[in-house]
Amino acid sequence: MALIQINVPDDIKERADAAFARNGITTPMAMKMMVTQVANENRTPFDGIFSNGTSRELTEDMRRDMIFAEAQEYGLIPDDATDARVIPNAD
């Protein structure tokens, strides 16, 4: 059996412990589950994010679209969507 060790700041470990505890697991259990899932699926949650220029461009496009949608939601820029509270005239 292999041993994997990582070093993280104490506050990060404490917050991770609390988050995993809400699901009834420990941080070591969660790490083992994640590594097992990555090995079984042969992919990581980071695939496509760091791998090439096209992925970085897609990530930037998604980030820009998310910021645009959030700005519309907060009324910072006009939103041309139909107001769901108003029934359009059927004429």
KEKE-3310 file (N, C-alpha, C; in steps of 0.2 Angstrom, whole numbers, plus 5000, padded with zeros to 4 digits):
npx = (5004:5003:5009:5003:5007:5003:5006:4998:4992:4987:4974:4967:4967:4958:4946:4944:4942:4930:4921:4921:4917:4904:4898:4900:4913:4931:4945:4956:4949:4941:4951:4957:4946:4945:4957:4955:4944:4949:4959:4951:4943:4952:4954:4954:4947:4953:4956:4957:4957:4970:4978:4980:4981:4969:4960:4962:4958:4944:4941:4943:4933:4921:4922:4921:4908:4901:4903:4897:4883:4881:4882:4871:4861:4863:4858:4868:4871:4860:4847:4840:4830:4814:4802:4797:4787:4777:4764:4765:4757:4745:4742)
npy = (4994:5011:5027:5043:5059:5076:5093:5106:5123:5125:5131:5128:5114:5113:5118:5110:5098:5101:5103:5090:5082:5086:5078:5066:5060:5058:5069:5061:5050:5056:5060:5048:5043:5052:5050:5037:5038:5046:5038:5027:5032:5038:5051:5069:5081:5093:5091:5098:5111:5115:5111:5115:5128:5131:5126:5135:5146:5143:5142:5156:5162:5156:5161:5175:5175:5171:5182:5192:5187:5188:5201:5206:5200:5207:5219:5228:5229:5231:5219:5209:5200:5192:5198:5187:5189:5196:5194:5192:5201:5194:5197)
npz = (5000:4996:5002:5004:5007:5011:5014:5021:5026:5043:5045:5033:5034:5045:5041:5030:5036:5044:5033:5027:5038:5039:5029:5035:5034:5036:5033:5028:5023:5013:5004:5000:4994:4983:4976:4972:4964:4954:4949:4944:4935:4926:4924:4930:4941:4935:4922:4906:4910:4913:4903:4889:4877:4870:4880:4890:4884:4882:4896:4900:4891:4897:4910:4907:4902:4913:4922:4915:4915:4929:4931:4924:4932:4944:4940:4934:4921:4906:4905:4893:4894:4895:4907:4919:4928:4921:4910:4893:4880:4870:4857)
capx = (5000:5007:5007:5003:5007:5003:5006:4993:4991:4982:4967:4964:4965:4953:4940:4942:4939:4923:4917:4920:4913:4896:4896:4901:4919:4936:4949:4960:4944:4940:4957:4957:4940:4946:4962:4953:4940:4953:4962:4946:4940:4957:4953:4954:4943:4956:4957:4955:4958:4977:4981:4982:4979:4962:4956:4963:4953:4937:4940:4942:4926:4916:4923:4918:4901:4898:4903:4891:4877:4880:4881:4864:4857:4863:4856:4873:4870:4853:4845:4834:4826:4807:4801:4792:4781:4773:4761:4765:4751:4745:4740)
capy = (5000:5017:5032:5050:5064:5083:5099:5112:5127:5122:5133:5125:5108:5113:5120:5104:5093:5103:5101:5083:5080:5087:5072:5060:5057:5062:5071:5056:5046:5060:5060:5041:5042:5056:5047:5031:5040:5048:5032:5023:5036:5040:5059:5073:5087:5098:5090:5103:5117:5117:5107:5118:5135:5131:5125:5141:5151:5141:5144:5163:5163:5154:5166:5181:5174:5171:5188:5195:5185:5190:5209:5207:5198:5212:5225:5232:5230:5229:5212:5209:5194:5194:5197:5181:5191:5200:5190:5196:5202:5188:5200)
capz = (5000:4995:5007:5001:5012:5009:5019:5020:5032:5048:5045:5028:5036:5049:5037:5026:5041:5045:5027:5026:5043:5037:5025:5039:5032:5038:5027:5024:5019:5007:5000:4997:4989:4977:4972:4969:4958:4948:4946:4941:4929:4922:4923:4936:4940:4932:4915:4902:4913:4913:4898:4883:4875:4869:4886:4894:4880:4884:4903:4900:4889:4902:4915:4905:4902:4920:4925:4911:4918:4936:4930:4922:4937:4949:4937:4932:4914:4904:4903:4888:4895:4897:4914:4920:4931:4916:4905:4887:4876:4865:4851)
cpx = (5004:5004:5008:5002:5007:5004:5002:4993:4986:4975:4964:4962:4959:4946:4939:4939:4932:4919:4916:4916:4906:4894:4898:4908:4925:4940:4953:4955:4942:4945:4958:4952:4942:4951:4960:4948:4944:4957:4957:4943:4945:4957:4953:4949:4946:4958:4953:4956:4965:4981:4984:4979:4972:4958:4956:4958:4946:4936:4939:4935:4921:4916:4920:4910:4897:4898:4898:4885:4876:4879:4874:4860:4857:4861:4861:4873:4863:4853:4839:4830:4819:4806:4795:4786:4775:4770:4761:4758:4751:4742:4744)
cpy = (5006:5022:5039:5055:5071:5088:5104:5116:5124:5125:5130:5118:5108:5114:5114:5099:5094:5101:5094:5080:5081:5081:5065:5056:5061:5064:5066:5051:5049:5060:5053:5040:5046:5053:5041:5033:5042:5042:5027:5026:5038:5047:5062:5078:5093:5097:5095:5110:5120:5115:5110:5125:5135:5130:5132:5147:5150:5143:5152:5165:5162:5159:5173:5181:5174:5178:5193:5194:5188:5198:5210:5205:5204:5219:5230:5234:5228:5221:5212:5203:5196:5193:5192:5183:5195:5195:5194:5196:5197:5191:5198)
cpz = (5000:5000:5003:5006:5008:5015:5017:5027:5037:5047:5039:5030:5041:5046:5032:5030:5042:5039:5026:5031:5042:5033:5029:5037:5035:5032:5024:5020:5012:5002:4996:4992:4982:4973:4969:4963:4952:4945:4942:4935:4924:4920:4930:4935:4936:4925:4911:4904:4912:4907:4892:4882:4874:4875:4890:4890:4882:4891:4903:4897:4894:4908:4913:4904:4908:4923:4921:4914:4925:4935:4928:4928:4943:4946:4935:4925:4912:4903:4899:4889:4897:4904:4915:4924:4927:4911:4898:4884:4871:4858:4845)
residu = (MET:ALA:LEU:ILE:GLN:ILE:ASN:VAL:PRO:ASP:ASP:ILE:LYS:GLU:ARG:ALA:ASP:ALA:ALA:PHE:ALA:ARG:ASN:GLY:ILE:THR:THR:PRO:MET:ALA:MET:LYS:MET:MET:VAL:THR:GLN:VAL:ALA:ASN:GLU:ASN:ARG:THR:PRO:PHE:ASP:GLY:ILE:PHE:SER:ASN:GLY:THR:SER:ARG:GLU:LEU:THR:GLU:ASP:MET:ARG:ARG:ASP:MET:ILE:PHE:ALA:GLU:ALA:GLN:GLU:TYR:GLY:LEU:ILE:PRO:ASP:ASP:ALA:THR:ASP:ALA:ARG:VAL:ILE:PRO:ASN:ALA:ASP)
# end
